[in-house]
Amino acid sequence: MVGLSLGEKHFIQGGIAQDIRSDGRKRLTYRPINVETGVIPQANGSARIRMGATDVISTVKAELGKPISLQPDKGKVSIYVDCSPTAAPMFEGRGGEELSTELSVALQRSLLGGKSGAGAGIDLSSLVVVEGKICWDLYIDCLVVCSDGNLLDALGAAIKAALSNTGIPRVQVAAGASGDEQPEVDISDEEFLQFDTSDIPVIVTLTKVGRHYIVDATTEEESQMSSAISISVNRKGHICGLTKRGGAGLDPSIVLDMISVAKHVSEQLINKLDSEIAAAEAGDDES
């Protein structure tokens, strides 16, 4: 927990009420966003995102596997978050384990939709090589390097950037396999298919402090929240997932207003991320 004096709490809450936050931002303004891609050469794709002092890394590893019997036409994606104890004192011991699990589950809900795959921001059908027999399994691992609030949004952005950096090897399937036989495959070492990230959503967390809500909250601002809603929105403005934190309840009309605000903010965030990712990828190509 963040230890703040009564005066500091009033300063944070009063600033948000007047639309002038402690660092000079307005309620719906993000901190500077910096993107690096290709930071882990051994992975199929990777990215590092900094939002202010919040610093996270995401890597993507692709392996051939078998689709589950209930979804033979879909590949599989798993997301795991590790909160490094060096990122924040609260991550030491069970605090870090519990937050890692909470963030992993929230990312799964935000990006992969329900258990049926409905509403998924990542197109799982694009990961199938041979229906019912061979698919790509994507293992997405995230590391929190430094934490200063708004971890879920930063992690979602890092995953989007890492997937845009991901190259999946081209697979040639040998003809002749029939029935229950497992087809033979040839995995290319030279040809890679770029992962389509055009429909992958961004996550916008609106944190309610007093009567107002803010985006990209710092750790100090999060310590003053009554509740927060994280909404994943894709480029078309479709809602792909929604999660809530905090004990205070929210009136349905407020939730609807927060969703409307998240849609508006998501357009700016997607455009900013796309330009940063493109610049990072261009830098990688030059080097």
QUINORNOR-V633748 format. One line per field, one symbol per residue. psi: psi as a letter, one per 20 degrees, with the letter a starting at -180 (. if undefined). burial: I if it has 9 or more other ideal C-beta (glycine too) atoms within 8 Angstrom, else O. A space follows every 50 residues. Layout:
psi=???
burial=???
//
This chain:
psi=qpoqrhghghggghgghjkorhjiqrhkpqrpppppqkinhirhqqqppp ocipoqppqpppqpapqqhhmijqaqpqpppoophihqhiipbhghgghg gghgghhghhhjbahiipjphpnhhiipgopigprpppoopqpogpplrl gggggghhgggghhipppqpppppqiprcjqpqqqopqihpqpppojhjp rqpopopoocirqqqlqrgghhijqhrqpppppahijppirpqqrqhprp phhgghhhgggggghhgggggggghggggghhhghh.
burial=OOOIOOOIIOIIIOIIIOOOIIOOIOIOOIIOIOIOIIOOOOIOIIIIII IIOIIIIIIIIIOIIOIOOOIIOIIIIOIIIIIIOOIIOOIOOOIIIOII OOIIOIIIIIIIIOOOIOIIIIOIOOIIIOOOIIIIIIIIIIIIIIIIII IIIIIIIIIIIIIIIIIIIIIOIIOOIOOOOOIOIOOIOOOIOOIOOOII IIIIIIIIIIOIIIIIIIIIIIIIIOIIIIIIIIOOOOIIIIIIOIOOOI OOOOIOOIIOIIIOIIIOIIOIIOOIIOIIIOOIOOO
//
